[in-house]
Amino acid sequence: MKLSPDGYRLPSGADPLEVVHQHGTPLFVYDAQVIRDAYTRMVRAFDVPALSINYAVKALQNINILKLLGDLGAGLDCVSIYEVEAGLQAGFEPRQIIFTPSAVSFEEIKFAHALGVRVNIDAIPLLERFGVEFPGASVCLRFNPHVFAGGHRKISVGHINSKFGISIHQLPHVLRLVKRLDLRVEGVHIHTGSDILDPDVFLAATEILFNTAKAFDDLEYIDFGSGFKVAYRPDDIETDIETIGQRLSARFNDFCKEYGKDLTLMLEPGKYLVSRAGYFLVRTNMVKQTTAAVFAGVNSGFNHLIRPMLYDAYHHIVNLSNPHGKPRIYNVVGYICETDTFAIDRPIAEIREGDILAIFNAGAYAFSMASNYNMRPRPAEVLILDGKAHLIRRAETLDDMMRTQIPLPDLFPDKDITV
Ligand SMILES: *Cc1c(COP(=O)(O)O)cnc(C)c1O
């Protein structure tokens, strides 16, 4: 978001207060242009015979976002059968979807296979069962390279203590099963977690995957996962995608020569594509001075945006209603009955009751992690597309929250309780 003399403007130029006027708060707003730019930048960073960017649906699942990315040429990376089905509903071909679950039932994997999507298996018992049920089938294998790629401990998943993937040290066992069960390993995969800062660490992990890939004869692709970091703080560094693109492409092209076949380089970015496109707009319900601090309390909480509480994540916040106001130091908190802090000791242009605040980087893992905790409806979502604000999800209502509950008619027969 940019500050102009007239106040803040969304990246594609729309006035966020205008959008609030139309759709109220709390509200998630996504700017399609930012998603397009991120996608294009990533494509341009790589120079390989074939590139496949599979958007990690779990970052933000709205079907319009899936369609927008599909239109740009992306495939999908899905972690549940429901994400797979949403992808099919959005118009993706089954082979454009890779299903990368962890610790799901075999039934779910079987169902995905029946739908024709690519199945990425991350445990030996599942591989064995898959091979027994579907001899001759194609699979992708998720390996755990045993590297710590950096980032918050809760989002690092490629290290030795992680539940994800088949250990690279189990390769002999994998090869034995693949041969015995006549499986076709079409791809190998790693995903080391979110927020990779150092290209060297990322590239070191890819070396391990190249080394593993050599053991398979029928590969079509190598999937390097994701973890590309974006800037959260104004002066933050982000993953240098151009450097990674250049270095990984060169190494990949060499590998293809060695391997004797042009393979597809796959990636699965979630955060990189959508994080920066999203703004979460909230209204200030109260400004309260305590003995310790000044609290600005807003009409949302970790029920809508859990990253600050879950990952200690920094999300930049500006005051849209007082863009040129003098900065003061605030704790921005939510309305949930728990410690519910969006920001501590944060300089923000003076906040008054009723002011609209914009929380940045609300595209990835924001709405998709929202809940009904404290019995609060989940907010609406708006997509700014070609200069227009489109409502792409209405806010939930009390009825939505009651819909799946089943009141027992005879629970308290003597009391007159109506639900
Ligand atoms: C979450 C996830 C991603 C996306 O990670 P980002 O940090 O959002 O880019 C990619 N692949 C797999 C398997 C994942 O679980």
The ligand as an SDF file (V2000), in Angstrom:
LIG
                    3D

 15 15  0  0  0  0  0  0  0  0999 V2000
    2.7530  -25.0650    2.9300 C   0  0  0  0  0  0  0  0  0  0  0  0
    3.3930  -25.7550    1.8240 C   0  0  0  0  0  0  0  0  0  0  0  0
    3.8860  -25.0300    0.7310 C   0  0  0  0  0  0  0  0  0  0  0  0
    3.8380  -23.5240    0.6540 C   0  0  0  0  0  0  0  0  0  0  0  0
    4.7020  -22.9010    1.5320 O   0  0  0  0  0  0  0  0  0  0  0  0
    4.9010  -21.3180    1.4820 P   0  0  0  0  0  0  0  0  0  0  0  0
    5.8350  -21.0210    2.5700 O   0  0  0  0  0  0  0  0  0  0  0  0
    3.5560  -20.6910    1.6850 O   0  0  0  0  0  0  0  0  0  0  0  0
    5.4190  -20.9650    0.1500 O   0  0  0  0  0  0  0  0  0  0  0  0
    4.4320  -25.7420   -0.3010 C   0  0  0  0  0  0  0  0  0  0  0  0
    4.5080  -27.0860   -0.2810 N   0  0  0  0  0  0  0  0  0  0  0  0
    4.0410  -27.8170    0.7420 C   0  0  0  0  0  0  0  0  0  0  0  0
    4.1350  -29.2860    0.7000 C   0  0  0  0  0  0  0  0  0  0  0  0
    3.4830  -27.1750    1.8280 C   0  0  0  0  0  0  0  0  0  0  0  0
    3.0320  -27.8960    2.8580 O   0  0  0  0  0  0  0  0  0  0  0  0
  1  2  1  0
  2  3  1  0
  2 14  2  0
  3  4  1  0
  3 10  2  0
  4  5  1  0
  5  6  1  0
  6  7  2  0
  6  8  1  0
  6  9  1  0
 10 11  1  0
 11 12  2  0
 12 13  1  0
 12 14  1  0
 14 15  1  0
M  END
$$$$
